[in-house]
Amino acid sequence: MIATDAPSPADARYLAPSKGDLIFNRIARRLTAMGLSLKGSRELRIVGRKSGEVRTNVVNLLTLDGERYLVAPRGTTEWVRNLRAAGGGELKVGRKVEAFRAEEVADADKPAILHEYLVRWAFEVGRFFEGIDADSTDEELAAAASGFPAFRLVPAA
């Protein structure tokens, strides 16, 4: 995929992290680096689309019906743009590193993913899901889906 900075309507949604988010992310990053995953946390490692340098973020890895997913609760973040451009990356916990390819999930396929993500991590990220929660209907989740990029992860070849 060719990287572009021209925003699409789905790219319009982005919520910047607060100071509290940044502090929590630093703590989660350190624990994950030590091999202590917080409810599925991983360090996401992706080559930056502009810099060519490896960029890292702490993410929640969702496993649902045997498939693994990453969801961006704050919308089209830099890691989302980098993952779209790179097409894959690595997940790390402690010393264990796993390479993957990423396939972006269509909005129509997101309701079950968003529901399960909210069931597991609403305590942490629920405030980013304006107007929806784990009790929302599939129709409500589908209506909000374009604002929450999601990727299915498959093992790198």
C-alpha positions as CSV (number, residue, x, y, z in Angstrom):
1,M,0.0,0.0,0.0
2,I,1.3,3.5,-0.8
3,A,1.4,5.9,2.1
4,T,-0.6,9.0,1.8
5,D,-1.3,11.9,4.1
6,A,-4.5,12.9,2.4
7,P,-7.2,12.2,5.0
8,S,-10.2,10.1,4.1
9,P,-13.5,10.5,6.0
10,A,-12.6,7.6,8.2
11,D,-9.3,9.3,9.0
12,A,-11.0,12.3,10.4
13,R,-11.4,10.8,13.9
14,Y,-8.3,11.1,16.1
15,L,-8.2,11.6,19.8
16,A,-4.8,12.8,21.2
17,P,-3.6,11.1,24.4
18,S,-3.9,13.0,27.6
19,K,-1.1,13.3,30.2
20,G,-2.7,10.5,32.1
21,D,-2.8,8.3,29.0
22,L,0.9,9.0,28.4
23,I,1.8,8.0,32.0
24,F,-0.3,4.8,31.8
25,N,1.3,3.9,28.5
26,R,4.8,4.4,29.9
27,I,4.0,2.0,32.8
28,A,2.4,-0.5,30.5
29,R,5.3,-0.3,28.1
30,R,7.8,-1.0,30.9
31,L,5.8,-4.0,32.2
32,T,5.3,-5.4,28.7
33,A,9.1,-5.0,28.0
34,M,9.8,-7.0,31.2
35,G,7.5,-9.8,29.9
36,L,4.4,-8.9,32.0
37,S,1.5,-8.6,29.6
38,L,-1.4,-6.5,31.0
39,K,-4.6,-8.3,29.8
40,G,-3.0,-9.0,26.4
41,S,-0.8,-5.9,26.0
42,R,2.0,-6.1,23.5
43,E,4.6,-3.7,22.2
44,L,3.8,-3.0,18.6
45,R,6.9,-2.4,16.5
46,I,6.4,-0.9,13.0
47,V,8.7,0.8,10.5
48,G,7.7,4.5,10.2
49,R,6.3,5.5,6.8
50,K,8.3,8.7,6.7
51,S,11.3,8.2,8.9
52,G,12.1,4.5,8.1
53,E,12.8,4.0,11.8
54,V,11.1,1.5,14.0
55,R,8.3,3.1,16.0
56,T,6.8,1.4,19.1
57,N,3.4,1.7,20.9
58,V,1.7,-0.4,23.5
59,V,-1.5,-2.1,22.1
60,N,-4.1,-4.6,23.3
61,L,-4.0,-7.8,21.3
62,L,-7.6,-9.2,20.9
63,T,-8.1,-12.9,20.2
64,L,-11.6,-13.6,19.0
65,D,-12.8,-16.9,17.4
66,G,-9.2,-18.0,16.8
67,E,-8.3,-14.7,15.0
68,R,-6.1,-12.0,16.4
69,Y,-6.8,-8.3,16.0
70,L,-5.5,-4.8,16.8
71,V,-8.1,-2.1,17.3
72,A,-7.3,1.7,17.4
73,P,-9.6,3.1,20.1
74,R,-8.3,6.7,19.5
75,G,-8.9,6.5,15.7
76,T,-6.4,7.1,13.0
77,T,-3.2,7.4,15.0
78,E,0.3,7.4,13.7
79,W,0.6,3.7,14.4
80,V,-2.4,3.1,12.2
81,R,-1.0,5.1,9.4
82,N,2.4,3.4,9.7
83,L,0.8,-0.1,9.8
84,R,-1.3,0.7,6.7
85,A,1.9,1.8,4.9
86,A,4.1,-1.1,6.2
87,G,1.5,-3.9,5.9
88,G,2.9,-5.6,9.0
89,G,5.2,-5.4,11.9
90,E,6.1,-7.1,15.1
91,L,4.5,-7.8,18.5
92,K,6.8,-8.1,21.5
93,V,6.4,-9.2,25.1
94,G,9.6,-9.4,27.1
95,R,12.1,-11.1,24.8
96,K,9.5,-12.9,22.6
97,V,9.1,-11.2,19.2
98,E,6.5,-12.3,16.7
99,A,6.4,-10.9,13.1
100,F,3.0,-10.5,11.5
101,R,1.2,-9.2,8.4
102,A,-1.9,-7.0,8.9
103,E,-5.1,-7.0,6.9
104,E,-7.4,-4.1,7.6
105,V,-10.9,-5.2,8.7
106,A,-13.9,-3.8,6.7
107,D,-16.3,-1.7,8.7
108,A,-19.1,-4.2,8.1
109,D,-17.0,-6.9,9.9
110,K,-16.1,-4.7,12.9
111,P,-19.2,-4.9,15.2
112,A,-18.2,-8.2,16.9
113,I,-14.6,-7.1,17.2
114,L,-15.5,-3.8,18.7
115,H,-18.0,-5.4,21.1
116,E,-15.4,-7.9,22.4
117,Y,-12.7,-5.2,22.6
118,L,-15.1,-3.1,24.8
119,V,-16.0,-6.1,27.0
120,R,-12.3,-6.7,27.7
121,W,-10.8,-3.2,27.9
122,A,-13.6,-0.7,28.5
123,F,-12.0,0.1,31.9
124,E,-8.9,1.3,30.0
125,V,-10.2,2.7,26.7
126,G,-14.0,3.0,27.1
127,R,-13.8,6.8,27.2
128,F,-12.5,6.9,23.6
129,F,-15.7,5.1,22.3
130,E,-18.1,8.1,22.3
131,G,-21.7,7.0,22.4
132,I,-21.1,3.2,22.3
133,D,-20.2,0.6,24.9
134,A,-20.2,-3.2,25.4
135,D,-24.0,-3.1,25.6
136,S,-24.4,-1.3,22.2
137,T,-26.3,-3.1,19.5
138,D,-24.6,-4.4,16.3
139,E,-26.3,-1.6,14.4
140,E,-24.8,1.1,16.8
141,L,-21.4,-0.5,16.6
142,A,-21.6,-0.7,12.8
143,A,-22.6,3.0,12.6
144,A,-19.5,3.9,14.6
145,A,-17.1,1.4,13.0
146,S,-15.4,3.7,10.5
147,G,-13.9,5.7,13.4
148,F,-12.1,2.7,14.8
149,P,-9.5,1.2,12.5
150,A,-9.0,-2.6,13.1
151,F,-6.5,-5.1,11.7
152,R,-6.5,-8.9,11.5
153,L,-3.1,-10.2,12.2
154,V,-1.7,-13.2,10.3
155,P,1.7,-14.8,10.7
156,A,4.5,-13.3,8.5
157,A,5.4,-15.6,5.7
